[in-house]
């Protein structure tokens, strides 16, 4: 559970640092804003592919979303 919360918090923090709103990042990823919100709040379990796409969009290495 701690790892999951860390992932969620890191996605939000890196998104904000990158200057993306949820709408902007969702459009870039080709997903709905509500799905991205669900990923950020832990209501949705992103696939490995989605995690990789998030890392790419946020310009961080995937492992950084988990530390």
FENDA-V394543 format. One record per run of one state. SS is the DSSP state (H for helix, E for strand, - for the rest). FROM is the first residue (numbers start at 1). TO is the last residue. If there is no record, write none. Layout:
BEGIN
SS/FROM/TO + SS/FROM/TO
END
This chain:
BEGIN
-/1/1 + H/2/18 + -/19/21 + H/22/29 + -/30/32 + H/33/41 + -/42/47 + H/48/58 + -/59/61 + H/62/66 + -/67/67
END
